[in-house]
C-alpha cells in the first residue's frame, strides 16, 4: 500500500516536472513569435512539441498528464474567447494525437519501450510520424469546433513543419546530451 502511494506521488512529481518544462519552453518559444508565428497557435519553430514528445516517450501517462495541464493553461490564453470545454478537448486531442504518433512510431521502428535500441536516425522518423498525426488531428478539431475555419491544409502543413523542427531540436539536444553523459561515465 505504501509502495502504491509512493508510486502515485512519483508519478505526480513527474507530471509536475513535465508540465513545468512544457510551460517554460512555451514561454521561451514565444520569444520567436515575431518571426516564426504562422497563425494563431501555429509557429514554424515549436519547441514545446519536442518536450511533449519526450515526456510521452520517457514518462508515459505521467508525462502526458503534465503536458496536458500545461497545454490547457497555454491554450486558455491563446483562445480565451472559447469555452473551457473546447479548450480542454483541444488539449486532450493534442496530447492523444502525440501519444498515438509516438506509439505508432515505436511499433513501426521496432523500438524497445525502454528506448535501449534508439539510434539518432530514428529521431526524424519518430518526429515525422508524430507531428503529422498531431497536426492533422488538432487542425481538424480546430476547423470542426470553428476555432479556426480557414486554410486547413496550409495550417496543418505549417504545424507539421513547426512541430517537426521543434521536436528535432529538442530530441537532438537530448540525444547529444545523453551521448556526452555516457562518454563521461565511460571515462570515469
C-alpha positions as CSV (number, residue, x, y, z in Angstrom):
1,X,0.0,0.0,0.0
2,X,2.8,2.4,0.9
3,X,4.6,1.4,-2.3
4,X,1.4,2.3,-4.3
5,X,1.2,5.8,-2.7
6,X,4.9,6.4,-3.4
7,X,4.4,5.3,-7.0
8,X,1.5,7.8,-7.3
9,X,3.5,10.5,-5.7
10,X,6.4,9.9,-8.0
11,X,4.0,10.0,-11.0
12,X,2.5,13.3,-9.9
13,X,6.0,14.7,-9.5
14,X,6.9,13.5,-13.0
15,X,3.7,15.2,-14.3
16,X,4.6,18.4,-12.4
17,X,8.1,18.5,-13.9
18,X,6.9,17.6,-17.4
19,X,4.2,20.3,-17.2
20,X,6.6,22.9,-15.9
21,X,9.1,22.2,-18.5
22,X,6.5,22.3,-21.2
23,X,5.1,25.7,-19.9
24,X,8.6,27.3,-19.6
25,X,9.6,26.0,-23.0
26,X,6.4,27.5,-24.4
27,X,7.3,30.9,-22.8
28,X,10.8,30.7,-24.3
29,X,9.3,29.7,-27.7
30,X,7.0,32.8,-27.6
31,X,10.2,34.9,-28.0
32,X,10.3,33.6,-31.6
33,X,6.8,34.7,-32.4
34,X,7.7,37.9,-34.1
35,X,9.4,36.0,-36.9
36,X,8.2,32.3,-36.5
37,X,4.5,32.7,-35.9
38,X,2.5,31.4,-38.9
39,X,-1.1,31.7,-37.5
40,X,-2.7,31.8,-34.1
41,X,-1.4,28.8,-32.2
42,X,1.0,27.8,-35.0
43,X,4.7,28.5,-35.0
44,X,7.3,27.5,-37.6
45,X,9.5,26.5,-34.7
46,X,7.6,25.0,-31.8
47,X,10.0,23.6,-29.1
48,X,7.2,22.5,-26.7
49,X,6.3,19.8,-29.3
50,X,9.6,18.2,-28.5
51,X,9.1,18.5,-24.8
52,X,5.6,16.8,-25.2
53,X,7.1,14.1,-27.3
54,X,10.0,13.4,-24.9
55,X,7.6,13.5,-21.9
56,X,5.5,10.8,-23.5
57,X,8.4,8.8,-24.7
58,X,10.1,8.7,-21.4
59,X,7.4,9.2,-18.7
60,X,4.3,7.8,-20.5
61,X,1.0,8.7,-18.9
62,X,2.5,10.9,-16.2
63,X,4.5,12.9,-18.8
64,X,1.3,13.2,-20.9
65,X,-0.7,14.4,-17.9
66,X,1.8,17.1,-17.1
67,X,1.9,18.4,-20.7
68,X,-1.9,18.2,-20.8
69,X,-2.3,20.5,-17.9
70,X,0.3,22.9,-19.2
71,X,-1.2,22.9,-22.7
72,X,-4.6,23.6,-21.2
73,X,-3.2,26.7,-19.4
74,X,-1.4,27.9,-22.5
75,X,-4.4,27.2,-24.9
76,X,-6.7,29.0,-22.5
77,X,-4.5,32.1,-23.0
78,X,-4.4,31.7,-26.8
79,X,-8.1,31.0,-27.3
80,X,-9.6,32.9,-24.3
81,X,-12.8,33.6,-26.2
82,X,-13.6,29.8,-26.4
83,X,-15.3,27.7,-23.8
84,X,-13.3,25.7,-21.2
85,X,-14.7,22.5,-22.8
86,X,-13.5,23.4,-26.3
87,X,-10.0,24.2,-24.9
88,X,-9.9,21.0,-22.8
89,X,-11.0,19.0,-25.8
90,X,-8.2,20.6,-27.9
91,X,-5.7,19.8,-25.2
92,X,-6.8,16.2,-25.0
93,X,-6.8,15.7,-28.8
94,X,-3.3,17.3,-29.0
95,X,-1.8,15.0,-26.3
96,X,-3.7,12.0,-27.5
97,X,-2.5,12.5,-31.1
98,X,1.1,12.8,-29.9
99,X,0.7,9.7,-27.8
100,X,-0.7,7.8,-30.8
101,X,2.1,9.1,-33.0
102,X,4.8,8.0,-30.5
103,X,3.1,4.6,-30.1
104,X,2.9,4.0,-33.9
105,X,6.5,5.2,-34.4
106,X,7.8,2.9,-31.7
107,X,6.0,-0.1,-33.3
108,X,6.9,0.9,-36.9
109,X,10.6,1.3,-36.0
110,X,10.5,-1.8,-33.7
111,X,12.0,0.2,-30.8
112,X,12.0,-1.2,-27.3
113,X,9.8,0.6,-24.8
114,X,12.9,1.5,-22.7
115,X,14.4,3.0,-25.9
116,X,17.5,0.9,-25.5
117,X,17.8,0.4,-29.2
118,X,17.1,4.0,-30.2
119,X,19.5,5.5,-32.7
120,X,19.9,9.0,-33.9
121,X,18.5,8.1,-37.3
122,X,15.2,7.1,-35.7
123,X,14.5,10.6,-34.4
124,X,13.5,12.2,-37.7
125,X,11.1,9.3,-38.4
126,X,9.6,9.5,-34.9
127,X,9.2,13.2,-35.4
128,X,7.6,12.9,-38.8
129,X,5.0,10.3,-37.7
130,X,4.2,12.1,-34.5
131,X,4.0,15.6,-35.9
132,X,1.9,14.6,-38.9
133,X,-0.7,12.8,-36.8
134,X,-0.8,15.7,-34.3
135,X,-1.1,18.4,-37.0
136,X,-3.9,16.6,-38.8
137,X,-5.9,15.8,-35.7
138,X,-5.6,19.2,-34.0
139,X,-6.3,21.2,-37.1
140,X,-9.3,19.0,-37.9
141,X,-10.6,19.7,-34.4
142,X,-10.0,23.5,-34.8
143,X,-12.0,23.5,-38.0
144,X,-14.8,21.3,-36.7
145,X,-15.0,23.4,-33.5
146,X,-15.0,26.6,-35.6
147,X,-12.0,27.9,-33.7
148,X,-10.1,28.2,-37.0
149,X,-12.1,27.9,-40.2
150,X,-9.6,28.8,-42.8
151,X,-6.6,27.3,-44.6
152,X,-6.8,23.8,-43.1
153,X,-4.1,22.3,-45.3
154,X,-1.7,25.2,-45.1
155,X,-2.2,25.5,-41.3
156,X,-1.7,21.7,-40.9
157,X,1.5,21.8,-43.0
158,X,2.8,24.8,-41.1
159,X,2.1,22.9,-37.9
160,X,3.9,19.8,-39.1
161,X,7.0,21.9,-40.1
162,X,7.0,23.9,-36.8
163,X,6.4,20.8,-34.6
164,X,9.0,18.8,-36.6
165,X,11.7,21.4,-36.3
166,X,10.9,22.0,-32.6
167,X,10.8,18.2,-31.9
168,X,14.0,17.6,-33.8
169,X,15.9,20.4,-32.0
170,X,14.8,19.2,-28.5
171,X,15.3,15.5,-29.3
172,X,18.7,16.1,-30.9
173,X,19.8,18.1,-27.9
174,X,18.7,15.4,-25.5
175,X,20.3,12.7,-27.6
176,X,23.6,14.6,-27.8
177,X,23.4,15.3,-24.1
178,X,22.9,11.6,-23.3
179,X,25.9,10.7,-25.5
180,X,28.1,13.1,-23.7
181,X,26.9,11.7,-20.3
182,X,27.6,8.1,-21.5
183,X,31.0,9.1,-22.7
184,X,31.9,10.8,-19.5
185,X,30.7,7.8,-17.5
186,X,32.8,5.5,-19.6
187,X,35.9,7.7,-18.9
188,X,35.4,7.5,-15.1
